[in-house]
Amino acid sequence: MNEFKPGDVVRLKSGGPPMTCETGTDADGLVTCEWFDKSGRIEGRRFSPVVLVRCEGDAPGPDASSRSRGSAGAQKGGR
């Protein structure tokens, strides 16, 4: 079984956004993960480790970078 620890960046094997492990594998054998949905709200859920894989590096996904660019552009354009 995969062991995950708090702070690990993971993703579902089937895809989806990068998620941060809030907890390691708990006594029930589950991992609590958090991520941002498309509207920027934080979501959380417990997953079995068998459905998770570690992300390569800790870089945010494409949704996060596009939000950052949008914010920067709005700041520049507003001045």
C-alpha positions as a printed NumPy array, in Angstrom:
array([[  0.   ,   0.   ,   0.   ],
       [  1.221,   3.551,  -0.795],
       [  2.02 ,   5.696,   2.192],
       [  1.384,   9.406,   1.836],
       [  2.377,  12.152,   4.238],
       [  1.028,  15.668,   4.854],
       [  2.139,  18.071,   2.145],
       [  2.517,  15.451,  -0.603],
       [  1.062,  16.611,  -3.929],
       [ -1.036,  13.877,  -5.494],
       [ -3.578,  13.336,  -8.242],
       [ -6.214,  10.7  ,  -8.893],
       [ -4.902,   7.946, -11.158],
       [ -7.832,   8.721, -13.454],
       [ -6.856,  12.422, -13.699],
       [ -8.118,  15.62 , -12.148],
       [ -6.48 ,  18.55 , -10.391],
       [ -3.367,  18.323,  -8.243],
       [ -4.319,  17.854,  -4.591],
       [ -2.374,  18.387,  -1.38 ],
       [ -2.456,  15.698,   1.279],
       [ -3.689,  17.294,   4.482],
       [ -3.048,  14.122,   6.423],
       [ -0.979,  11.066,   5.873],
       [ -2.573,   7.661,   5.567],
       [ -4.802,   7.458,   8.662],
       [ -5.876,   4.545,  10.864],
       [ -8.722,   3.778,   8.425],
       [ -6.19 ,   3.563,   5.584],
       [ -7.455,   6.787,   3.939],
       [ -5.752,  10.054,   2.973],
       [ -7.443,  13.453,   3.355],
       [ -6.708,  15.68 ,   0.342],
       [ -7.553,  19.288,  -0.497],
       [ -7.665,  21.072,  -3.858],
       [ -9.155,  24.148,  -5.498],
       [-12.194,  23.735,  -7.742],
       [-12.64 ,  25.675, -10.997],
       [-14.154,  28.65 ,  -9.154],
       [-11.238,  28.832,  -6.683],
       [-13.053,  27.312,  -3.7  ],
       [-11.173,  24.802,  -1.611],
       [-12.567,  21.283,  -1.587],
       [-11.598,  18.28 ,   0.493],
       [-12.237,  14.559,   0.619],
       [-10.753,  11.313,   1.907],
       [ -9.364,   8.858,  -0.639],
       [ -8.024,   5.338,  -0.596],
       [ -4.295,   5.47 ,  -1.393],
       [ -4.745,   2.951,  -4.217],
       [ -6.5  ,   5.618,  -6.342],
       [ -3.747,   8.247,  -5.83 ],
       [ -0.39 ,   8.87 ,  -7.487],
       [  2.252,  11.413,  -6.532],
       [  2.56 ,  14.357,  -8.903],
       [  5.919,  14.964, -10.545],
       [  7.245,  17.986,  -8.662],
       [  5.066,  20.363,  -6.673],
       [  4.167,  22.702,  -9.541],
       [  0.553,  23.883,  -9.656],
       [ -1.639,  22.695, -12.503],
       [ -2.612,  24.729, -15.564],
       [ -5.738,  26.144, -13.905],
       [ -3.707,  27.827, -11.166],
       [ -1.25 ,  29.425, -13.61 ],
       [ -4.047,  30.827, -15.797],
       [ -5.713,  32.368, -12.723],
       [ -2.389,  33.992, -11.784],
       [ -1.898,  35.427, -15.266],
       [ -5.456,  36.741, -15.288],
       [ -4.913,  38.495, -11.967],
       [ -1.616,  40.026, -13.087],
       [ -3.162,  41.277, -16.308],
       [ -6.053,  42.87 , -14.447],
       [ -3.64 ,  44.697, -12.15 ],
       [ -1.568,  46.041, -15.028],
       [ -4.599,  47.065, -17.051],
       [ -6.196,  48.881, -14.131],
       [ -3.365,  51.394, -13.767]])
